[in-house]
Amino acid sequence: MIEISLRHAKQRIVDRLRVTEVSNSSESDCAYPFVILVSYRWRVIECRHRLQWILQYRNRAETVATDVWRGRSFCRTREALIRSCDHHVGRIDAKARAVLGRLPEQIDRHPMPYS
């Protein structure tokens, strides 16, 4: 009985790892690593090839079957990203604004990760 439970638990862990690997590959997925969460419905990610920052918004559950992130603005400079956040997001938390301000001038001129 214990052996069956242990085997079942190991399989669940393996299944979760597979799901995580798959979900991390999609930029629209909730598990995709983000640079900053600007608000509950808005975040900034770095595209997988480190070519641009993407301002994304979260779809409402009422409008689609799943809760996914959609790209709204695609920026290569910090100035453009901040301007885009101001335009689309509106009021931004002071901490989020500070993180945006610490980003490099251009995306291709920085080491990872952000701090």
C-alpha positions in Angstrom: 0.0 0.0 0.0 2.8 2.5 0.9 4.7 1.5 -2.2 1.8 2.3 -4.4 1.3 5.7 -2.7 4.9 6.5 -3.1 4.9 5.5 -6.8 1.8 7.6 -7.3 3.4 10.6 -5.6 6.6 10.3 -7.7 4.5 10.2 -10.9 2.6 13.4 -9.8 5.9 15.2 -9.3 7.2 14.1 -12.7 3.9 15.3 -14.3 4.1 18.7 -12.6 7.7 19.1 -13.8 6.6 18.4 -17.4 3.8 20.9 -17.2 6.2 23.5 -15.8 8.7 22.9 -18.6 6.0 23.3 -21.2 4.4 26.4 -19.6 7.7 28.3 -19.3 8.2 28.1 -23.0 5.2 30.3 -23.9 5.4 34.1 -23.4 1.6 34.3 -22.9 1.7 31.8 -20.0 1.3 32.9 -16.4 4.5 31.0 -15.5 6.7 32.9 -18.0 9.4 34.8 -16.0 8.6 38.5 -15.9 10.8 41.5 -15.3 8.2 43.4 -13.3 4.5 43.1 -12.3 3.3 46.6 -13.0 -0.2 45.9 -11.6 -2.5 42.9 -11.2 -3.4 42.9 -14.9 -0.2 44.3 -16.4 3.4 43.0 -16.5 6.6 43.5 -18.4 8.5 40.5 -19.7 11.7 40.2 -21.7 11.2 38.3 -24.9 12.9 34.9 -25.1 15.6 36.2 -27.5 16.3 39.3 -25.4 15.4 41.7 -28.2 12.6 43.7 -26.6 10.5 44.2 -23.5 6.9 43.3 -23.9 4.2 45.1 -21.9 1.4 42.5 -21.5 -2.1 42.5 -20.1 -4.0 39.7 -18.6 -7.3 38.7 -20.2 -10.3 38.6 -18.0 -11.6 35.1 -17.2 -15.1 36.2 -18.5 -13.8 37.0 -22.0 -11.7 33.8 -22.7 -11.6 30.3 -21.5 -8.2 30.6 -19.9 -6.3 33.3 -18.1 -3.5 34.2 -20.5 -1.2 37.2 -21.0 -1.4 39.2 -24.3 1.2 41.6 -25.7 0.2 45.2 -25.9 3.5 47.1 -26.5 6.9 46.0 -27.7 9.8 48.2 -26.7 13.6 48.2 -27.1 14.2 51.3 -24.9 13.5 52.1 -21.3 12.0 55.5 -22.3 9.5 53.9 -24.7 8.6 51.2 -22.2 7.9 53.8 -19.4 5.9 55.9 -21.9 3.9 52.8 -22.9 3.2 51.9 -19.3 2.0 55.4 -18.5 -0.3 55.4 -21.5 -1.8 51.9 -21.2 -1.6 51.0 -17.5 -2.3 54.5 -16.0 -1.3 54.9 -12.4 1.8 52.8 -11.5 2.9 51.9 -8.0 6.0 53.7 -6.8 8.0 50.5 -6.4 7.1 49.4 -9.9 8.1 52.8 -11.3 11.5 52.5 -9.5 12.2 49.1 -11.1 11.3 50.5 -14.5 13.6 53.4 -13.9 16.5 51.1 -13.1 16.2 49.2 -16.4 19.1 49.8 -18.8 18.5 52.4 -21.6 18.3 49.6 -24.2 17.4 46.0 -23.7 20.5 44.6 -25.5 22.9 46.5 -23.2 22.4 44.7 -19.9 23.4 41.6 -18.1 20.7 39.3 -16.6 19.1 39.3 -14.1 17.6 42.6 -13.1 18.1 43.9 -9.6 
